[in-house]
Amino acid sequence: MKLRAPLAAVVLLLLSACGGTAENTPGNTPGNTSENTSGNGPEAALKALAAAADAQDDEAVRKLVCPEVWSQSRTLAAKKAEAVQLDPRLADLRYRLTAKEVRDRTDTAATGLLDVEVEGLPDDLSPETRSGLDAMEAPIPVALLGPDRTIKLVKQGDAWVACR
């Protein structure tokens, strides 16, 4: 899908910013919230996933996606490292995921809508760097988004997780 490559590059760049806050200590990471693990629904899982990705918390993201889609080579940190190799200024990129609505909900599946906003992409990137970004695979969870910014949510046990 051609649309996926530019989105993947942008998301990769935004995901590349590292960091965390006191709110993202192990006990408070988005993936560890009682809101997600208590089975409160796909809305809570979608919000937790957006927060985990926004916080660049790969471990929290891992807990909020289906095990079969998780890959160490597709983490936010791994993709950030790839982007920085293209241009060191890409370390300053940031993206924001915003959980929107959940639709088509059943007892075991739903479709979530996420907005992705890119911040800090330098205007003067070389054509080679832009091409390299476009060719990169997106990190998870961005790679799970369809072209219409939707993501599949499924109930596994008591938890809702994002899948392909």
C-alpha positions, 0 to 999 in steps of 0.5 A: 500500500503506497499510503502506508509508506509516507504515514509510516515514515511520519509516524516513525519520525514522531515516534522517534522522540524518546523520553518519559515522565513520572506518570510513565513509571512501571506502575503507571504505564498506559498498558498497566492501567486497570482501565485496560486490564479490567476489561472496561472495553475497547474505548479504554484500550484505544485510549491506553494504546494512544497514550502508550505510543505517545509516551514512546513506551514500547513495553506498554504498547506490547501489552496492548497489541496482539502477540502475533503482531509484536516484533522487536524490530518494529518497536518505536525505539528501533524505528527511531534508531533507523530514522536517526541514521538517515538524519540526526535531526530526526531524533527531534521528531514527535508524533501524537496519537489521539484516540477518537471513536470506537465503532462496529462494536460487538462483545469480542471485536471493534474498530477504533479510529486514531488520529496521528499528528506529526511534529518537528519534521524538518522542512529541509530534509534531502530528497534521499532522506525523505525517500528513505523515510518513505521506504521504512516500515512503520513501527507498531502500533502505527503499522496496524492502522488502515488507510482510513486511520482505523485499527482492529480491536479484539477481546483476548481474555479480559483485555482488549488489544489492537490487532491487524 
